[in-house]
Amino acid sequence: MENWEEIATMRREDFANEGQGHVFNGWEELSEQQQKDLLAQTEQFDVAQVNQLFEELIANADTGSQAEEVQDFETIEADQVMSKLGMDDEDRQRLSELGLEKIREGKACVILMAGGQGTRLGSSAPKGMYNIGLPSSKSIFQLLAEKFFKAQLLAHDLVAETHDGRTVIPAEAETCKMLVMCTHENYGDTRAFFAQHNYFGGQESSFVFFKQRMLPAVSTEGKIYMKSKEEIALAPCGNGALLDAIAIDKTVKEYLGSVDYA
């Protein structure tokens, strides 16, 4: 297996070939650990893809190519969308029964976009950990997890149990997964929060935590910004990172592939 120095040499060549060699300008001045940290940052994105995105979305944004690509998307027809407000009792009952059936079969899942920080809420922790001021003092994560389990309990005609004062979800009711997309920064804190709260009565296996991809900030000339000689200015690439995860994360792809989009 290649050692990290050999990988670093190849990565530096890749960045230089893509016109982003300045990312490693301070390489020789860094300690070994700083070099490893910088190398790890470069592994979070494809430098060739960064250049391609800049060319397509920024440099050539006025060429009309994007508009042509958008036209390739299939249109959602009006009869494919239903509003609860417009449903009659029969439709509501039919769809409710269909949903419960898919839950029982394990052919449904929940995707939680948990990448946000609570900065605007006055908290440096992941947004889902925030106490929104309810009398119960429940966090956003707890509220969502409880709804997730309640739907499964209803589908299986079961109720939560209480052991030593703690709510416990029967294992036979846990037929679905909650996919929790985190940033690289809050991944550890998010996983720890769920563990500290005993997965809100459920099993650890009911939750699949994964990291969304990061992209570097770039200048108006397409050059990658550096916070310092050992740190790239990285930012989460938004909810669209879920599409990347489907393509590159085998576990996420497997669970979403098991969903029945009836």
N, C-alpha and C positions, 0 to 999 in steps of 0.2 A: 504493500500500500504506500502511496506517495506520502512523504512527510509534509508538514505544514510549510516548510521553506520552499519546497518544490511547487506546492500549490500556489504560494504567494508569488513566485516568479511567473507562473503562467497567468495568474490573475493580473499582475502588473502589465504583462504584455498585452493581454486582452483589452485592458483599459487604454493603454497607449494606442493600440490599433484603432480604437473607437474615438480617439481624440479627447479622452478623459484621463490622460496620464497624470494630470496635475493632482489627482486624488492621492497619489503616492509621493508627492514632492517632498514631504518631510519624513519619509520612511526611514532613512538612515539615522535620523535624530531620535527615533522612538525606541523605547525599551522593548524587550521581547514581548511582554504582555500587551503593551500598547499596539504592537504590530499585529498580534493575534486578534485583538479586539477590532482593529480596523479591517482586517481580513474577514472577520465574521460579519461585519456590516456590509461588505461588498457582496457577500453571499445571499443577502436578502433580496437582491434584484438582479435582473439581466441588463447589463450595461448597453447591449445592442438594442434591446427593446426600449430602453429609456430614450436613446437617440431616435429610434423609429417613431415613438409617440410624440416627441418634440417636433419632428419633421411633419408628421401628419396633422397634429392638432394645433400647433403654434406657427411654425415657419410657413406652412402651406395651408393655413386655415381658410384662406379666401379662394381656394381653387375650385371649390364646389365638390371635391371628391367625397367629403363626408356626407353631403346631402344625397349623393348617388348611392352610397353604401346603406344609408338609413332606409332607402326605398326597398332594399332587399328584405326587410323585416316583414313577417306576415301580419296582416291586420286582424285585430280582435273585433269580431262582429258584435253588434249590440245584443243579439240573442245568446251570446256566449257568457254574458255577464248578468248576474241577478243581484238585486238589492233586497235586503231584508224588509225594507219598508214596502216594497212592491209585491212581496210574496203573500200568497194566501196560506191558510192553515195546512192545506194538503201538501204544498211544496215545502213548507217549513218542516213538516213532520217527515217527509220523504228524505230530505237532505240531512236532517238530524240523524235519522236511522242509518243512512249511508255512511255518515262520518263516524258514528259509533262502531259500525261494522269494521271499517278500515282500521280503527284504533285497536279493536280486539285482535285483528289479524296482524297487527304490527306493521301495517302498511301506511303509516302516517308518521310525521316527525315535525318537530318545532325547530326553527332556526332563530337563534337569539343573536342579534348584532350587538355585541357587548364591548366594542372597541372604545367607546367614549370615556373620556375623563370627566370628572365632576367639577372642572375648573369654574364654570359659570355658576355653579351651585355652591361655591365656596369650599370645595373639597378637592384634595389632590388624589383621592382614591378613585378607582373605577366607578363610573356613574351608577352602575347597578347596586353598589354597596350603600348608596346614599339613603339616609333616613329622611323620607319626604314629609315627616311631621304627622303621621297617622297616630291615633291613640294607641295602636298596637305596636308602634315603633318598628314595624316591618320594613325591610329594605325592598327596593325594586326587584332585586333578584328573588327574594323570598316570595313576593306577590306573584311573580311570573311562574316560579317553580310550583307553587301551590295550585295555580290554575292548570298547569300542565298535568299534575297528578290528579286533580279533581276530574278532569275529562276522562282519564283512564279508569278511575274508580267507578265513574258513572257507566262507562262502556262495559265494564266487567261486573256491574251490579255488586260492588264491594264497598266497604267503608274502611277508613284509616283506623289503625289500632293505636293504643297508647301503652308504651312500655317505659316504666320508670319515669313517668311524667313527660315523655317525649312522643311526638307523633311518628308513627311508623307506617309506611305504605306497604301493603302486602306484596310480596315479590311477584305473585301471579298477575297483579294489576299493572306491572311495569313492562308493557309490551312495546313501547315506543321510545325513541331517543330525542333528547334535546341537544342540538348542535350549537355550541357556544363559540362564536368567533371573537377572538381577542386580538389586541395589538401585542407586539413584542414587549412593550413596556408594562402592560397590565395583565399579561398572561399568568404570571406567578401569583400575583395578588388575587386574581379572580379564582383560580383553582384553590388557593388556600382558603378563601372565604367560603366557598361551597363545602370544603372539607371541614372547616371549623364549625359549620352549622349542620354537620351530618347529612349533607345533601338534602336538607329540608324534609327529612323523613324517608327519602328514597335511597336507592343504591347508587354507588359511584358509577356503575356500569350504565345507568340511565343517561349519563351526560358524556358528551364527546367535546372536549376542548381543543381548539385549533387556532393557529395564528394567521391573521391576515397578512398579506404581503405588504412590504413597505416600498416606497419609491423615494428617490432623492429629490430635493428641491433643485431647480435649475435656473440659471440666469436667462435673460432675454436672448442670449446667444446659444443657449442650450448646454452651457457648462455646469457641471454638478457643483453645488455649493458645499463648502466645508465649514463646519462650526469652528474647528481647530484643525491642526495638522494630523490629529489622530481620530477625529470624529466627523462623519458625514452628516449633513443636514437631512435627516430622513423624516418622512411623515407617512401615516397610514394612507393607503390608496383608495379608501372609501368602501362603501357597501359592495361595489363591483368586485372587491377582492374575493367575494364568495364564488364568483365564476372561476377565478384562478384556483381556488381551493378544490372545486369540483374536478378540475383538470389535473391537479398535481397531488392532492391528498387522497390516497386510496381509501381511507376510512370514511371520509366525508362523501366521496363518490359512491361508495358501497351503500351507505344508508339512504342517500337521496335516490339511488337507483332502485331501492326496495319500495319506494313510495308508489302507491297506486293513484295516479292522477285522474281518477274517475270523474 
